[in-house]
Amino acid sequence: MSSVRVAHAYDFGTYAVMKSLLESEGMLVIDMAFGSHISIAGADQGYYLQVRATDQGRARTLLWQNSLAKYLLQEQS
């Protein structure tokens, strides 16, 4: 199963809302939550939303339609 990251949030609340939205539409959200310690320089802080590659387009559209476009990551080709 191939997966892709579609969105990133800096707080867990936003991550949970996006995850719940996608799961309510039947998409599998692979738990990819990272929460680095704030004092670590260069750490990847925040939470990534990762879905199956086949759900990427649908997930991006759903997040965009629900005013969550600012959290979308650029599509990778």
Secondary structure, 3 states (H helix, E strand, C coil): CCEEEEEEECCHHHHHHHHHHHHHCCCCEEEEECCCCCCCCCCCCCEEEEEEHHHHHHHHHHHHHCCCHHHECCCCC
